């Protein structure tokens, strides 16, 4: 090819041929590599996939944040289903725990408490959170019939102290007055009605009332406290008595009048016959008392 051209042009032709050949080689090499457009699409797809994974992984975090926010809001936590007891249940549970404590302290397995909950108070308890029940005053040694409890808790971030009255009840036999009974009455079966039901602890009584002495007045329809039922007194008020004075080698007897009903071991005032004032005497038997010298004044 160079034979038909001049030597000066031959160099140009050789260079052109070399460039053409080199270009062909470059063209073949470019054809074997991935196209730029294809590479861009592949990278774009990988980026999109990576972004989707990140978006998916953030979804639980969003739910966790919502759950945490709900747990910090007592109202939301109380009303959301499956999140545990509501505020009202919490207050009721506190009263139930207090009731169990009373049953344990007084060893009354059947003890229950009838809480005086008006509709407005029930609504108030319904909005109380973190409740705890405490007695308003120290508990007595013997089980009381009524109790006052302070229910303390939280309402919308503010401390609340609610006072509640409770009526204690036990199951058993009790006696209800069929008519008003005055103190000092000797009871008969026609004065009372025996019932097995829930009654205040002081009124549960299996004692037969016939012939018993009533130490406290009871209104018709009320339960008779068991502690007010006693054996008939050995000395009745205004009863004439045998008055004894004894000393080593000496015993004096006299007459006197009792100022009140009394039982053996009781100390009462007695007016000894011929004395101008009362003296103290101890009941030692039916219609009999023992005193110091009749002249001892009190």
Secondary structure, 3 states (H helix, E strand, C coil): CHHHCCHHHHHHHHHHHHHHHHHHHHHHHHHHCCCHHHHHHHHHHHHHHHHHHHHHHHHHHHHHHHHHHHHHCHHHHHHCCCCCCCHHHHHHHHHHHHHHHHHHHCCCCCCEEEECCCHHHHHHHHCCEEEEEEECCCCCCCCCCEEEEEEEEEECCEEEEEEEEEEEEEEEEEEEECCCECCCCECCHHHEEEEEEEECHHHECCCCCCCCEECCCECCCCECCHHHEECCCCECCCCEEEEEEEECCEEEEEEEEECCCECCCCEEEEEECCCCCCEEEEEEECCEEEECCCCCCC
